[in-house]
Amino acid sequence: MEPVSFFATMMISRLLAPVVTDGWKKITNADAKEEEKRIKRSKDELASKLMLQRESHKDRLEEAEKAHELSMKMWEQKTYYERCWPLRNPFEMQICQPISDDKSYFGDNIIVPCRIISALKDNDHPYARTINGNLSSFIVNYYPTNSVHAVVSEIGAWKDEVPSNDASVNYLYAGLKKQPVMVVSPTLINDGKTFIFKVWSWGLGEELNYPAGFEFGRLELKPLFLKATYEETLKMVNLAKELGQTPKFFSPKLQHNISIIKEIQDKELEGEAKERLLSFLSGAPEIDEKVKEIMERNVSGIFCCMAGMYADAYHLLEYKTIPKLPSILHKIPGVEYMLPSLKAYYYELLNKMEEIENDKLFISRIYLDVADAFSKLNFSFANRESIIEPFATKALGLYIKNEREDEDEEDLTHLSVIRHIIKADSDLQDAEIVKDANEVLKRVKIEKVC
């Protein structure tokens, strides 16, 4: 029977332990034997202790309930993380904190970085690894987390086994809601020949039932491929001339390309006829690697532009931080493919900023900064004037409106009217922003305002 006695003693001791530890110790610091003697001497004291034990039980029950609730939350969190959370890093570490509380450097604004996540995995497309690598470098170089354009980069964090679909983004939102986030989730169609740029985003403290998604645009890879193939084929022709070789020196596939280009040049084809012949260009061993490199670089540039556009809007609207992307456009390959979107985006962004910002001089300077950035792009494009003039006109119009509140805003939307106003006022002519605008206009061969 001893084993049974031993088991009973252990059980009672185990059950009594929390009572003694959590309840009876509140009365006295005496050891257990002295406590038993007191209980025997006083029924009243025993009743008091029993009452205290009941209170202790209530307290401990509440603690048990809290512990159980916490355990359930941890289990739910673990299950969510293992089965639903699409990123490699645990979501409990994902709170975007202010980058610094150093007001001597950042002023009154405590900047909370936004987060950019790519759902493009390295094995999704032959270009994916390079795209992610270039996008990561772009964010690190131009939007570091310890700067006034702070971005937390989650490029390469998407789990390989998790699909980059709408459901995964919804799971992601459950863990990152109310934090400023953009998710780029490109969909590939036509056997990987077309990128559909799908984007989801939600703002700082924003309450949504589901993440807000939209299609940013589509990119057909074939036109980029044909352009790169055309240019690289011409380079090989020039190389052959330098080496004193004939086209027969090259592979049959490259000879095929050369014959097509020669046909276009000899007949001086343009328009649809030229485009149709160019569509017959194909890969060739001499240029395949270089064409792939050009394609990867240009597509990466489009991803970089998207990231910069989002980050610029977030920081401008939240903290009045001057946009960064326009000043570095000349460093981004493939930016010519983004020019229409860039123009429309920044023009609309600054229009929205006008609605919430009373400082006209501040907004006018940003308009001119964007115009200046576009004017410095190191390649020629036919619509340069149509891109730059609206920003310069807005900049000067806002400046004049700030100086002359009685001016008709309708008139200030026309550069010809602005020229007339400035030429008639020597004070306006001497303004720094007018001089800067003249430099921009001169650079793109648009008539100066004075």
TORKOL-4160 file (C-alpha; in steps of 0.2 Angstrom, whole numbers, padded with zeros to 4 digits, m for minus):
450
<pt num="1" X="0000" Y="0000" Z="0000"/>
<pt num="2" X="0015" Y="0012" Z="0002"/>
<pt num="3" X="0015" Y="0016" Z="m0016"/>
<pt num="4" X="m0003" Y="0022" Z="m0015"/>
<pt num="5" X="0001" Y="0032" Z="0000"/>
<pt num="6" X="0016" Y="0040" Z="m0008"/>
<pt num="7" X="0005" Y="0044" Z="m0024"/>
<pt num="8" X="m0009" Y="0052" Z="m0013"/>
<pt num="9" X="0004" Y="0063" Z="m0003"/>
<pt num="10" X="0012" Y="0069" Z="m0019"/>
<pt num="11" X="m0005" Y="0073" Z="m0027"/>
<pt num="12" X="m0011" Y="0083" Z="m0012"/>
<pt num="13" X="0006" Y="0092" Z="m0010"/>
<pt num="14" X="0004" Y="0096" Z="m0029"/>
<pt num="15" X="m0013" Y="0103" Z="m0027"/>
<pt num="16" X="m0009" Y="0112" Z="m0011"/>
<pt num="17" X="0007" Y="0120" Z="m0017"/>
<pt num="18" X="m0002" Y="0134" Z="m0027"/>
<pt num="19" X="m0013" Y="0138" Z="m0012"/>
<pt num="20" X="0001" Y="0139" Z="0000"/>
<pt num="21" X="0012" Y="0149" Z="m0012"/>
<pt num="22" X="m0001" Y="0161" Z="m0019"/>
<pt num="23" X="m0014" Y="0162" Z="m0004"/>
<pt num="24" X="m0008" Y="0158" Z="0013"/>
<pt num="25" X="0009" Y="0166" Z="0011"/>
<pt num="26" X="m0001" Y="0183" Z="0011"/>
<pt num="27" X="m0004" Y="0181" Z="0030"/>
<pt num="28" X="0013" Y="0176" Z="0037"/>
<pt num="29" X="0031" Y="0172" Z="0032"/>
<pt num="30" X="0031" Y="0157" Z="0045"/>
<pt num="31" X="0035" Y="0140" Z="0038"/>
<pt num="32" X="0022" Y="0127" Z="0035"/>
<pt num="33" X="0023" Y="0118" Z="0052"/>
<pt num="34" X="0020" Y="0134" Z="0062"/>
<pt num="35" X="0005" Y="0138" Z="0051"/>
<pt num="36" X="m0003" Y="0121" Z="0055"/>
<pt num="37" X="m0001" Y="0124" Z="0074"/>
<pt num="38" X="m0010" Y="0141" Z="0072"/>
<pt num="39" X="m0024" Y="0133" Z="0062"/>
<pt num="40" X="m0026" Y="0120" Z="0076"/>
<pt num="41" X="m0026" Y="0134" Z="0090"/>
<pt num="42" X="m0039" Y="0145" Z="0082"/>
<pt num="43" X="m0055" Y="0140" Z="0072"/>
<pt num="44" X="m0057" Y="0158" Z="0068"/>
<pt num="45" X="m0040" Y="0159" Z="0061"/>
<pt num="46" X="m0044" Y="0143" Z="0051"/>
<pt num="47" X="m0060" Y="0151" Z="0044"/>
<pt num="48" X="m0050" Y="0166" Z="0039"/>
<pt num="49" X="m0037" Y="0156" Z="0030"/>
<pt num="50" X="m0050" Y="0146" Z="0021"/>
<pt num="51" X="m0058" Y="0162" Z="0015"/>
<pt num="52" X="m0041" Y="0168" Z="0010"/>
<pt num="53" X="m0039" Y="0152" Z="0001"/>
<pt num="54" X="m0055" Y="0154" Z="m0008"/>
<pt num="55" X="m0049" Y="0171" Z="m0014"/>
<pt num="56" X="m0033" Y="0164" Z="m0019"/>
<pt num="57" X="m0043" Y="0151" Z="m0029"/>
<pt num="58" X="m0052" Y="0165" Z="m0038"/>
<pt num="59" X="m0036" Y="0174" Z="m0042"/>
<pt num="60" X="m0028" Y="0158" Z="m0048"/>
<pt num="61" X="m0043" Y="0154" Z="m0059"/>
<pt num="62" X="m0042" Y="0171" Z="m0067"/>
<pt num="63" X="m0023" Y="0168" Z="m0070"/>
<pt num="64" X="m0027" Y="0151" Z="m0077"/>
<pt num="65" X="m0040" Y="0158" Z="m0089"/>
<pt num="66" X="m0028" Y="0171" Z="m0095"/>
<pt num="67" X="m0014" Y="0158" Z="m0097"/>
<pt num="68" X="m0026" Y="0148" Z="m0107"/>
<pt num="69" X="m0032" Y="0162" Z="m0118"/>
<pt num="70" X="m0013" Y="0167" Z="m0121"/>
<pt num="71" X="m0009" Y="0149" Z="m0125"/>
<pt num="72" X="m0024" Y="0148" Z="m0137"/>
<pt num="73" X="m0018" Y="0164" Z="m0145"/>
<pt num="74" X="0000" Y="0157" Z="m0147"/>
<pt num="75" X="m0007" Y="0142" Z="m0155"/>
<pt num="76" X="m0018" Y="0152" Z="m0167"/>
<pt num="77" X="m0003" Y="0162" Z="m0171"/>
<pt num="78" X="0008" Y="0147" Z="m0173"/>
<pt num="79" X="m0005" Y="0139" Z="m0185"/>
<pt num="80" X="m0008" Y="0155" Z="m0194"/>
<pt num="81" X="0011" Y="0158" Z="m0196"/>
<pt num="82" X="0014" Y="0140" Z="m0202"/>
<pt num="83" X="m0001" Y="0138" Z="m0213"/>
<pt num="84" X="m0006" Y="0155" Z="m0219"/>
<pt num="85" X="0007" Y="0168" Z="m0217"/>
<pt num="86" X="0016" Y="0170" Z="m0234"/>
<pt num="87" X="0033" Y="0178" Z="m0228"/>
<pt num="88" X="0048" Y="0169" Z="m0221"/>
<pt num="89" X="0049" Y="0181" Z="m0206"/>
<pt num="90" X="0037" Y="0179" Z="m0192"/>
<pt num="91" X="0023" Y="0192" Z="m0192"/>
<pt num="92" X="0024" Y="0196" Z="m0174"/>
<pt num="93" X="0040" Y="0205" Z="m0178"/>
<pt num="94" X="0032" Y="0215" Z="m0192"/>
<pt num="95" X="0027" Y="0231" Z="m0183"/>
<pt num="96" X="0034" Y="0247" Z="m0192"/>
<pt num="97" X="0042" Y="0258" Z="m0179"/>
<pt num="98" X="0047" Y="0276" Z="m0181"/>
<pt num="99" X="0065" Y="0277" Z="m0188"/>
<pt num="100" X="0071" Y="0289" Z="m0175"/>
<pt num="101" X="0064" Y="0301" Z="m0161"/>
<pt num="102" X="0079" Y="0313" Z="m0165"/>
<pt num="103" X="0069" Y="0329" Z="m0168"/>
<pt num="104" X="0086" Y="0339" Z="m0171"/>
<pt num="105" X="0087" Y="0329" Z="m0187"/>
<pt num="106" X="0069" Y="0325" Z="m0192"/>
<pt num="107" X="0060" Y="0339" Z="m0184"/>
<pt num="108" X="0043" Y="0336" Z="m0177"/>
<pt num="109" X="0039" Y="0322" Z="m0188"/>
<pt num="110" X="0042" Y="0305" Z="m0181"/>
<pt num="111" X="0044" Y="0295" Z="m0198"/>
<pt num="112" X="0036" Y="0278" Z="m0199"/>
<pt num="113" X="0043" Y="0268" Z="m0214"/>
<pt num="114" X="0032" Y="0261" Z="m0226"/>
<pt num="115" X="0034" Y="0242" Z="m0232"/>
<pt num="116" X="0036" Y="0236" Z="m0249"/>
<pt num="117" X="0034" Y="0217" Z="m0252"/>
<pt num="118" X="0037" Y="0208" Z="m0268"/>
<pt num="119" X="0027" Y="0192" Z="m0271"/>
<pt num="120" X="0038" Y="0188" Z="m0286"/>
<pt num="121" X="0048" Y="0172" Z="m0281"/>
<pt num="122" X="0064" Y="0168" Z="m0289"/>
<pt num="123" X="0058" Y="0153" Z="m0298"/>
<pt num="124" X="0042" Y="0161" Z="m0305"/>
<pt num="125" X="0050" Y="0167" Z="m0321"/>
<pt num="126" X="0068" Y="0167" Z="m0329"/>
<pt num="127" X="0070" Y="0185" Z="m0325"/>
<pt num="128" X="0063" Y="0184" Z="m0308"/>
<pt num="129" X="0079" Y="0182" Z="m0298"/>
<pt num="130" X="0088" Y="0197" Z="m0307"/>
<pt num="131" X="0072" Y="0208" Z="m0305"/>
<pt num="132" X="0071" Y="0204" Z="m0286"/>
<pt num="133" X="0090" Y="0207" Z="m0284"/>
<pt num="134" X="0089" Y="0224" Z="m0293"/>
<pt num="135" X="0074" Y="0230" Z="m0284"/>
<pt num="136" X="0081" Y="0226" Z="m0267"/>
<pt num="137" X="0097" Y="0236" Z="m0272"/>
<pt num="138" X="0087" Y="0250" Z="m0278"/>
<pt num="139" X="0077" Y="0251" Z="m0261"/>
<pt num="140" X="0092" Y="0249" Z="m0251"/>
<pt num="141" X="0102" Y="0263" Z="m0261"/>
<pt num="142" X="0088" Y="0276" Z="m0263"/>
<pt num="143" X="0075" Y="0272" Z="m0249"/>
<pt num="144" X="0085" Y="0266" Z="m0234"/>
<pt num="145" X="0076" Y="0263" Z="m0218"/>
<pt num="146" X="0086" Y="0276" Z="m0208"/>
<pt num="147" X="0082" Y="0290" Z="m0220"/>
<pt num="148" X="0067" Y="0303" Z="m0223"/>
<pt num="149" X="0062" Y="0292" Z="m0237"/>
<pt num="150" X="0062" Y="0276" Z="m0226"/>
<pt num="151" X="0056" Y="0260" Z="m0233"/>
<pt num="152" X="0057" Y="0242" Z="m0226"/>
<pt num="153" X="0061" Y="0231" Z="m0240"/>
<pt num="154" X="0053" Y="0213" Z="m0240"/>
<pt num="155" X="0060" Y="0208" Z="m0257"/>
<pt num="156" X="0064" Y="0190" Z="m0257"/>
<pt num="157" X="0054" Y="0186" Z="m0241"/>
<pt num="158" X="0039" Y="0177" Z="m0250"/>
<pt num="159" X="0040" Y="0159" Z="m0246"/>
<pt num="160" X="0043" Y="0148" Z="m0260"/>
<pt num="161" X="0029" Y="0136" Z="m0256"/>
<pt num="162" X="0016" Y="0149" Z="m0255"/>
<pt num="163" X="0007" Y="0155" Z="m0270"/>
<pt num="164" X="0007" Y="0173" Z="m0275"/>
<pt num="165" X="m0012" Y="0175" Z="m0277"/>
<pt num="166" X="m0026" Y="0185" Z="m0269"/>
<pt num="167" X="m0029" Y="0173" Z="m0255"/>
<pt num="168" X="m0011" Y="0175" Z="m0249"/>
<pt num="169" X="m0012" Y="0193" Z="m0249"/>
<pt num="170" X="m0028" Y="0193" Z="m0239"/>
<pt num="171" X="m0018" Y="0182" Z="m0226"/>
<pt num="172" X="m0004" Y="0195" Z="m0226"/>
<pt num="173" X="m0016" Y="0209" Z="m0223"/>
<pt num="174" X="m0023" Y="0200" Z="m0208"/>
<pt num="175" X="m0005" Y="0201" Z="m0200"/>
<pt num="176" X="0000" Y="0218" Z="m0206"/>
<pt num="177" X="m0016" Y="0228" Z="m0206"/>
<pt num="178" X="m0015" Y="0247" Z="m0202"/>
<pt num="179" X="0003" Y="0247" Z="m0206"/>
<pt num="180" X="0009" Y="0256" Z="m0222"/>
<pt num="181" X="0011" Y="0242" Z="m0235"/>
<pt num="182" X="0012" Y="0240" Z="m0254"/>
<pt num="183" X="0012" Y="0222" Z="m0261"/>
<pt num="184" X="0018" Y="0220" Z="m0279"/>
<pt num="185" X="0011" Y="0203" Z="m0285"/>
<pt num="186" X="0014" Y="0201" Z="m0304"/>
<pt num="187" X="0004" Y="0188" Z="m0313"/>
<pt num="188" X="0012" Y="0180" Z="m0328"/>
<pt num="189" X="0001" Y="0175" Z="m0343"/>
<pt num="190" X="0004" Y="0170" Z="m0361"/>
<pt num="191" X="0017" Y="0157" Z="m0356"/>
<pt num="192" X="0027" Y="0171" Z="m0346"/>
<pt num="193" X="0027" Y="0183" Z="m0361"/>
<pt num="194" X="0015" Y="0196" Z="m0352"/>
<pt num="195" X="0017" Y="0203" Z="m0335"/>
<pt num="196" X="0001" Y="0209" Z="m0326"/>
<pt num="197" X="0007" Y="0221" Z="m0312"/>
<pt num="198" X="m0006" Y="0218" Z="m0298"/>
<pt num="199" X="m0003" Y="0229" Z="m0283"/>
<pt num="200" X="m0011" Y="0229" Z="m0265"/>
<pt num="201" X="m0009" Y="0243" Z="m0252"/>
<pt num="202" X="m0016" Y="0249" Z="m0236"/>
<pt num="203" X="m0011" Y="0265" Z="m0226"/>
<pt num="204" X="m0005" Y="0269" Z="m0209"/>
<pt num="205" X="m0019" Y="0266" Z="m0197"/>
<pt num="206" X="m0031" Y="0263" Z="m0211"/>
<pt num="207" X="m0046" Y="0251" Z="m0207"/>
<pt num="208" X="m0051" Y="0240" Z="m0222"/>
<pt num="209" X="m0061" Y="0224" Z="m0223"/>
<pt num="210" X="m0049" Y="0218" Z="m0236"/>
<pt num="211" X="m0033" Y="0225" Z="m0244"/>
<pt num="212" X="m0036" Y="0237" Z="m0258"/>
<pt num="213" X="m0030" Y="0229" Z="m0274"/>
<pt num="214" X="m0029" Y="0236" Z="m0292"/>
<pt num="215" X="m0020" Y="0232" Z="m0308"/>
<pt num="216" X="m0006" Y="0245" Z="m0311"/>
<pt num="217" X="m0003" Y="0240" Z="m0329"/>
<pt num="218" X="0003" Y="0226" Z="m0341"/>
<pt num="219" X="0019" Y="0224" Z="m0350"/>
<pt num="220" X="0021" Y="0214" Z="m0366"/>
<pt num="221" X="0039" Y="0207" Z="m0366"/>
<pt num="222" X="0039" Y="0203" Z="m0385"/>
<pt num="223" X="0041" Y="0222" Z="m0390"/>
<pt num="224" X="0056" Y="0224" Z="m0378"/>
<pt num="225" X="0063" Y="0208" Z="m0385"/>
<pt num="226" X="0062" Y="0213" Z="m0403"/>
<pt num="227" X="0070" Y="0230" Z="m0399"/>
<pt num="228" X="0084" Y="0223" Z="m0390"/>
<pt num="229" X="0087" Y="0209" Z="m0403"/>
<pt num="230" X="0087" Y="0223" Z="m0417"/>
<pt num="231" X="0099" Y="0233" Z="m0408"/>
<pt num="232" X="0111" Y="0219" Z="m0404"/>
<pt num="233" X="0110" Y="0212" Z="m0422"/>
<pt num="234" X="0116" Y="0229" Z="m0428"/>
<pt num="235" X="0130" Y="0229" Z="m0416"/>
<pt num="236" X="0136" Y="0212" Z="m0423"/>
<pt num="237" X="0135" Y="0218" Z="m0441"/>
<pt num="238" X="0146" Y="0232" Z="m0436"/>
<pt num="239" X="0158" Y="0220" Z="m0427"/>
<pt num="240" X="0159" Y="0210" Z="m0443"/>
<pt num="241" X="0163" Y="0225" Z="m0453"/>
<pt num="242" X="0177" Y="0229" Z="m0440"/>
<pt num="243" X="0184" Y="0211" Z="m0442"/>
<pt num="244" X="0182" Y="0211" Z="m0461"/>
<pt num="245" X="0170" Y="0197" Z="m0460"/>
<pt num="246" X="0154" Y="0194" Z="m0470"/>
<pt num="247" X="0137" Y="0189" Z="m0463"/>
<pt num="248" X="0141" Y="0171" Z="m0466"/>
<pt num="249" X="0153" Y="0172" Z="m0452"/>
<pt num="250" X="0138" Y="0171" Z="m0440"/>
<pt num="251" X="0126" Y="0157" Z="m0436"/>
<pt num="252" X="0111" Y="0154" Z="m0447"/>
<pt num="253" X="0099" Y="0162" Z="m0435"/>
<pt num="254" X="0109" Y="0178" Z="m0434"/>
<pt num="255" X="0110" Y="0178" Z="m0453"/>
<pt num="256" X="0091" Y="0177" Z="m0453"/>
<pt num="257" X="0090" Y="0193" Z="m0442"/>
<pt num="258" X="0103" Y="0202" Z="m0453"/>
<pt num="259" X="0093" Y="0198" Z="m0469"/>
<pt num="260" X="0077" Y="0205" Z="m0461"/>
<pt num="261" X="0086" Y="0221" Z="m0456"/>
<pt num="262" X="0094" Y="0223" Z="m0472"/>
<pt num="263" X="0077" Y="0222" Z="m0481"/>
<pt num="264" X="0070" Y="0235" Z="m0470"/>
<pt num="265" X="0085" Y="0247" Z="m0473"/>
<pt num="266" X="0086" Y="0244" Z="m0492"/>
<pt num="267" X="0067" Y="0248" Z="m0494"/>
<pt num="268" X="0066" Y="0261" Z="m0481"/>
<pt num="269" X="0051" Y="0253" Z="m0473"/>
<pt num="270" X="0042" Y="0262" Z="m0459"/>
<pt num="271" X="0026" Y="0260" Z="m0449"/>
<pt num="272" X="0016" Y="0243" Z="m0450"/>
<pt num="273" X="0027" Y="0236" Z="m0464"/>
<pt num="274" X="0042" Y="0238" Z="m0453"/>
<pt num="275" X="0034" Y="0232" Z="m0438"/>
<pt num="276" X="0028" Y="0216" Z="m0446"/>
<pt num="277" X="0045" Y="0212" Z="m0453"/>
<pt num="278" X="0053" Y="0215" Z="m0436"/>
<pt num="279" X="0041" Y="0203" Z="m0428"/>
<pt num="280" X="0051" Y="0189" Z="m0437"/>
<pt num="281" X="0067" Y="0193" Z="m0428"/>
<pt num="282" X="0072" Y="0178" Z="m0417"/>
<pt num="283" X="0085" Y="0173" Z="m0404"/>
<pt num="284" X="0103" Y="0169" Z="m0410"/>
<pt num="285" X="0117" Y="0162" Z="m0400"/>
<pt num="286" X="0129" Y="0177" Z="m0402"/>
<pt num="287" X="0116" Y="0189" Z="m0394"/>
<pt num="288" X="0105" Y="0178" Z="m0383"/>
<pt num="289" X="0114" Y="0182" Z="m0367"/>
<pt num="290" X="0115" Y="0201" Z="m0370"/>
<pt num="291" X="0097" Y="0202" Z="m0375"/>
<pt num="292" X="0092" Y="0193" Z="m0359"/>
<pt num="293" X="0103" Y="0205" Z="m0349"/>
<pt num="294" X="0095" Y="0220" Z="m0357"/>
<pt num="295" X="0077" Y="0213" Z="m0355"/>
<pt num="296" X="0080" Y="0209" Z="m0336"/>
<pt num="297" X="0088" Y="0227" Z="m0334"/>
<pt num="298" X="0073" Y="0235" Z="m0342"/>
<pt num="299" X="0060" Y="0225" Z="m0333"/>
<pt num="300" X="0069" Y="0228" Z="m0316"/>
<pt num="301" X="0068" Y="0246" Z="m0320"/>
<pt num="302" X="0049" Y="0246" Z="m0321"/>
<pt num="303" X="0048" Y="0237" Z="m0304"/>
<pt num="304" X="0059" Y="0250" Z="m0297"/>
<pt num="305" X="0049" Y="0264" Z="m0303"/>
<pt num="306" X="0033" Y="0256" Z="m0296"/>
<pt num="307" X="0042" Y="0255" Z="m0279"/>
<pt num="308" X="0048" Y="0273" Z="m0279"/>
<pt num="309" X="0031" Y="0280" Z="m0284"/>
<pt num="310" X="0023" Y="0272" Z="m0270"/>
<pt num="311" X="0036" Y="0277" Z="m0257"/>
<pt num="312" X="0036" Y="0295" Z="m0264"/>
<pt num="313" X="0017" Y="0296" Z="m0262"/>
<pt num="314" X="0017" Y="0289" Z="m0244"/>
<pt num="315" X="0031" Y="0301" Z="m0238"/>
<pt num="316" X="0024" Y="0316" Z="m0247"/>
<pt num="317" X="0006" Y="0314" Z="m0240"/>
<pt num="318" X="0011" Y="0309" Z="m0223"/>
<pt num="319" X="0027" Y="0319" Z="m0220"/>
<pt num="320" X="0028" Y="0332" Z="m0234"/>
<pt num="321" X="0044" Y="0324" Z="m0239"/>
<pt num="322" X="0050" Y="0330" Z="m0257"/>
<pt num="323" X="0048" Y="0315" Z="m0269"/>
<pt num="324" X="0064" Y="0306" Z="m0272"/>
<pt num="325" X="0061" Y="0296" Z="m0288"/>
<pt num="326" X="0061" Y="0310" Z="m0301"/>
<pt num="327" X="0078" Y="0315" Z="m0296"/>
<pt num="328" X="0085" Y="0297" Z="m0300"/>
<pt num="329" X="0075" Y="0293" Z="m0315"/>
<pt num="330" X="0091" Y="0295" Z="m0326"/>
<pt num="331" X="0099" Y="0281" Z="m0316"/>
<pt num="332" X="0085" Y="0268" Z="m0320"/>
<pt num="333" X="0085" Y="0257" Z="m0335"/>
<pt num="334" X="0069" Y="0256" Z="m0345"/>
<pt num="335" X="0062" Y="0272" Z="m0338"/>
<pt num="336" X="0056" Y="0277" Z="m0356"/>
<pt num="337" X="0043" Y="0263" Z="m0355"/>
<pt num="338" X="0036" Y="0271" Z="m0339"/>
<pt num="339" X="0036" Y="0290" Z="m0344"/>
<pt num="340" X="0017" Y="0291" Z="m0348"/>
<pt num="341" X="0013" Y="0283" Z="m0331"/>
<pt num="342" X="0026" Y="0293" Z="m0322"/>
<pt num="343" X="0019" Y="0309" Z="m0329"/>
<pt num="344" X="0001" Y="0305" Z="m0325"/>
<pt num="345" X="0005" Y="0298" Z="m0308"/>
<pt num="346" X="0016" Y="0313" Z="m0301"/>
<pt num="347" X="0004" Y="0326" Z="m0309"/>
<pt num="348" X="m0011" Y="0318" Z="m0300"/>
<pt num="349" X="m0001" Y="0316" Z="m0284"/>
<pt num="350" X="0003" Y="0334" Z="m0283"/>
<pt num="351" X="m0014" Y="0339" Z="m0288"/>
<pt num="352" X="m0020" Y="0329" Z="m0273"/>
<pt num="353" X="m0007" Y="0337" Z="m0262"/>
<pt num="354" X="m0014" Y="0354" Z="m0267"/>
<pt num="355" X="m0030" Y="0350" Z="m0260"/>
<pt num="356" X="m0023" Y="0347" Z="m0242"/>
<pt num="357" X="m0008" Y="0359" Z="m0242"/>
<pt num="358" X="m0010" Y="0378" Z="m0240"/>
<pt num="359" X="0009" Y="0381" Z="m0244"/>
<pt num="360" X="0008" Y="0386" Z="m0262"/>
<pt num="361" X="0027" Y="0389" Z="m0263"/>
<pt num="362" X="0031" Y="0372" Z="m0257"/>
<pt num="363" X="0019" Y="0364" Z="m0270"/>
<pt num="364" X="0026" Y="0375" Z="m0284"/>
<pt num="365" X="0044" Y="0370" Z="m0280"/>
<pt num="366" X="0039" Y="0351" Z="m0281"/>
<pt num="367" X="0031" Y="0354" Z="m0298"/>
<pt num="368" X="0047" Y="0362" Z="m0304"/>
<pt num="369" X="0058" Y="0349" Z="m0296"/>
<pt num="370" X="0048" Y="0335" Z="m0306"/>
<pt num="371" X="0049" Y="0345" Z="m0322"/>
<pt num="372" X="0068" Y="0348" Z="m0319"/>
<pt num="373" X="0070" Y="0329" Z="m0317"/>
<pt num="374" X="0061" Y="0325" Z="m0333"/>
<pt num="375" X="0071" Y="0337" Z="m0343"/>
<pt num="376" X="0088" Y="0329" Z="m0337"/>
<pt num="377" X="0084" Y="0312" Z="m0344"/>
<pt num="378" X="0099" Y="0307" Z="m0355"/>
<pt num="379" X="0089" Y="0300" Z="m0370"/>
<pt num="380" X="0078" Y="0309" Z="m0382"/>
<pt num="381" X="0059" Y="0306" Z="m0383"/>
<pt num="382" X="0047" Y="0315" Z="m0395"/>
<pt num="383" X="0034" Y="0320" Z="m0381"/>
<pt num="384" X="0047" Y="0328" Z="m0369"/>
<pt num="385" X="0038" Y="0345" Z="m0371"/>
<pt num="386" X="0021" Y="0338" Z="m0367"/>
<pt num="387" X="0028" Y="0330" Z="m0352"/>
<pt num="388" X="0038" Y="0344" Z="m0345"/>
<pt num="389" X="0027" Y="0359" Z="m0349"/>
<pt num="390" X="0012" Y="0355" Z="m0338"/>
<pt num="391" X="0023" Y="0354" Z="m0322"/>
<pt num="392" X="0032" Y="0370" Z="m0326"/>
<pt num="393" X="0016" Y="0379" Z="m0330"/>
<pt num="394" X="0009" Y="0373" Z="m0313"/>
<pt num="395" X="0024" Y="0378" Z="m0304"/>
<pt num="396" X="0024" Y="0396" Z="m0311"/>
<pt num="397" X="0005" Y="0397" Z="m0309"/>
<pt num="398" X="0005" Y="0393" Z="m0291"/>
<pt num="399" X="0020" Y="0405" Z="m0288"/>
<pt num="400" X="0011" Y="0419" Z="m0296"/>
<pt num="401" X="m0005" Y="0415" Z="m0287"/>
<pt num="402" X="0004" Y="0416" Z="m0270"/>
<pt num="403" X="0011" Y="0433" Z="m0275"/>
<pt num="404" X="m0005" Y="0440" Z="m0283"/>
<pt num="405" X="m0020" Y="0433" Z="m0275"/>
<pt num="406" X="m0031" Y="0443" Z="m0286"/>
<pt num="407" X="m0025" Y="0434" Z="m0302"/>
<pt num="408" X="m0038" Y="0423" Z="m0311"/>
<pt num="409" X="m0033" Y="0405" Z="m0308"/>
<pt num="410" X="m0040" Y="0400" Z="m0325"/>
<pt num="411" X="m0028" Y="0411" Z="m0334"/>
<pt num="412" X="m0013" Y="0403" Z="m0324"/>
<pt num="413" X="m0016" Y="0387" Z="m0332"/>
<pt num="414" X="m0009" Y="0393" Z="m0349"/>
<pt num="415" X="0010" Y="0395" Z="m0351"/>
<pt num="416" X="0007" Y="0409" Z="m0364"/>
<pt num="417" X="m0003" Y="0420" Z="m0351"/>
<pt num="418" X="0010" Y="0416" Z="m0338"/>
<pt num="419" X="0024" Y="0423" Z="m0349"/>
<pt num="420" X="0014" Y="0439" Z="m0352"/>
<pt num="421" X="0012" Y="0441" Z="m0333"/>
<pt num="422" X="0030" Y="0438" Z="m0329"/>
<pt num="423" X="0037" Y="0449" Z="m0343"/>
<pt num="424" X="0026" Y="0464" Z="m0336"/>
<pt num="425" X="0033" Y="0462" Z="m0318"/>
<pt num="426" X="0051" Y="0465" Z="m0315"/>
<pt num="427" X="0049" Y="0458" Z="m0297"/>
<pt num="428" X="0042" Y="0441" Z="m0304"/>
<pt num="429" X="0057" Y="0441" Z="m0316"/>
<pt num="430" X="0070" Y="0441" Z="m0302"/>
<pt num="431" X="0062" Y="0427" Z="m0292"/>
<pt num="432" X="0073" Y="0412" Z="m0290"/>
<pt num="433" X="0059" Y="0400" Z="m0295"/>
<pt num="434" X="0056" Y="0409" Z="m0312"/>
<pt num="435" X="0075" Y="0408" Z="m0315"/>
<pt num="436" X="0075" Y="0390" Z="m0312"/>
<pt num="437" X="0060" Y="0387" Z="m0323"/>
<pt num="438" X="0068" Y="0396" Z="m0337"/>
<pt num="439" X="0083" Y="0384" Z="m0336"/>
<pt num="440" X="0072" Y="0369" Z="m0337"/>
<pt num="441" X="0062" Y="0376" Z="m0352"/>
<pt num="442" X="0078" Y="0381" Z="m0361"/>
<pt num="443" X="0085" Y="0363" Z="m0358"/>
<pt num="444" X="0071" Y="0356" Z="m0368"/>
<pt num="445" X="0070" Y="0370" Z="m0381"/>
<pt num="446" X="0054" Y="0377" Z="m0374"/>
<pt num="447" X="0052" Y="0396" Z="m0375"/>
<pt num="448" X="0057" Y="0404" Z="m0359"/>
<pt num="449" X="0045" Y="0414" Z="m0349"/>
<pt num="450" X="0056" Y="0430" Z="m0349"/>
